[in-house]
Amino acid sequence: MIRGIRPLLRGSTYAGVLFAYCGALASLPLLPFALLPALSWRSASESVQIVLVLLVWAVLVGVVGLARPVRRALVVSARRLLRVPLPNPVAGRRPSRSLGLDRWRTPLWLVLHVAVGWTGALASGVLFIMGLSLPGNWLGAEARASLFGTSVRVSGGWSWVVAAVCILLAVAICVLVTKALRWAAPRLLGPSAAERLALAAEREQLLAERNRIAHELHDSIGHTLTAATIQAAVAGEALSADPATARAAMRSIEESTRAALEDLDYVLGVLREEQSGTAPTRTLADLPELLDRLRHAGAVVEPELSGDLAQVQGTLSRAAYRILQEGLTNALRHGAGGPIVARVAAGPGGLDLTVVNRTGVRTGPGAFPTSGHGLPGLAERVRLLHGEFQAGPDGTQHWRLAVRLPARASA
C-alpha cells in the first residue's frame, strides 16, 4: 500500500502533469483554424462537426511536429520534466526514405501529448471541483454533483467521503497521465533506427580515434623516454671529459621531450573532449630527425633507403614512421650496443620496413624492463593496414623486425 501511495507524493509526478497540461494549452492557438471547416459545413450534424473539429485539430498539431526544432525542444523538456533519459537528436541528419515512419513519431507524440493533457486536465479538474464543492453543503440535507450530464445526490455526512474519493481520483489521474507520457516518450521521442545507427557510428569512430591516440602516445612517449634516459647517461659520462658531447646530448633531450610534450598536450585535449588543434603527425619525412636523435643517444644506425620515399604519403607514411620509431626504440632499449640496421624500400606494390639489431638482445642488470605492449601494438597496427608482420630472432646474433605494408594502406 505504501508503494502505491509513493507516486502521489513525488514532485516528479506533478512536474509530468505540468508538462502534459502545458502541451494541451500550447495547442489552443490552433483551435480557431480547426473550427473553420466546421463553420463552413453548417448543414452537418453537431456530432459530425465536433468530430471534424477534433480531427482537423489533431492534424494541425501533428503538422507542427514535423519541424525539426520542435523535436529538439520536446526532447529537452521531456528530459527535464518527465525525468526520462533521452539523448539529443542527431544534428544534421534527415530521416531515410526507407525509414519514413520515423519522421512521423514526433507528430504522433504531439497528438498523444495534447490528447492526454486535455483528457487529464478535464477529468482531474472536474473531480477537484467536485471534491472542493461537496463539503460546502455538509450541514444541509443533501448535496448535488453533476458529472458529464449525470446528477448524483449525496445526503448527510457522506459528502465528505465522496469529496475525499474525488480528490484521490483526481490525484490518481495525475499519476496515470505522467506514467503514460513516460512510457511513450522513449518510444516516440527516443532515437530512431537511423539515429541509433549514426550514434553507433560516432561511438565506433571515437573508439578508433582513441585507440589510434593510444598507439601514437605509446610510440612517441616510449621512444622519447628511452632516448632521453640513454642520452642523460651519455651526458653524465661525458660532462667532464667532453663537454661538447654532453651539451649535444642535452640539446637532443630538450628537442625530443619538447616534441613528446606536444603529442601529450594533444592527447590530453582529445581525452578531455575539448577543441584541440590538428594532431601532430610524423611521417617518413621526419625519419632523418629520428635517426639523429638515436645517434645522439650513442646508437650506431645504418640506414638503407631505396625507392622514392617522397611518393609515400598519407596513412602509409605516418604508419611507417611509427613502426620504424618503435622498432628502433626497441633495438636501442634492448640491444647489446651494436649497430642497428634500418631498411626502408618503397616499391609500386607497397613499402618494406626492416630493423635488425646485429648484436642480439641485452640481458643482465643493464637491461631495460619490458612492458609487453610494443610488439603487440605494432602487430595490431600492421593488421589494421592489411600488412605482414614478423618479429623475432634471426640466427644466433640478430633480432629482426620485418613489416610489409601494401600500397592501398595509403588511402
HELIX and SHEET records of a PDB file:
HELIX    1   1 ILE A    2  LEU A    9  1                                   8    
HELIX    2   2 GLY A   11  ALA A   26  1                                  16    
HELIX    3   3 LEU A   28  LEU A   30  5                                   3    
HELIX    4   4 LEU A   31  SER A   40  1                                  10    
HELIX    5   5 GLU A   46  VAL A   64  1                                  19    
HELIX    6   6 ARG A   68  LEU A   81  1                                  14    
HELIX    7   7 ARG A   97  TRP A  104  5                                   8    
HELIX    8   8 ARG A  105  SER A  133  1                                  29    
HELIX    9   9 LEU A  134  ASN A  137  5                                   4    
HELIX   10  10 TRP A  158  LEU A  188  1                                  31    
HELIX   11  11 ALA A  193  ALA A  238  1                                  46    
HELIX   12  12 PRO A  243  LEU A  271  1                                  29    
HELIX   13  13 LEU A  284  ASP A  286  5                                   3    
HELIX   14  14 LEU A  287  HIS A  296  1                                  10    
HELIX   15  15 LEU A  309  GLN A  311  5                                   3    
HELIX   16  16 GLY A  314  HIS A  334  1                                  21    
HELIX   17  17 GLY A  374  LEU A  384  1                                  11    
HELIX   18  18 ALA A  407  SER A  410  5                                   4    
SHEET    1   A 2 GLU A 142  LEU A 147  0                                        
SHEET    2   A 2 THR A 150  SER A 155 -1                                        
SHEET    1   B 5 VAL A 301  SER A 306  0                                        
SHEET    2   B 5 ILE A 340  GLY A 347  1                                        
SHEET    3   B 5 GLY A 350  ASN A 357 -1                                        
SHEET    4   B 5 TRP A 399  PRO A 406 -1                                        
SHEET    5   B 5 GLU A 388  PRO A 393 -1                                        
END                                                                             
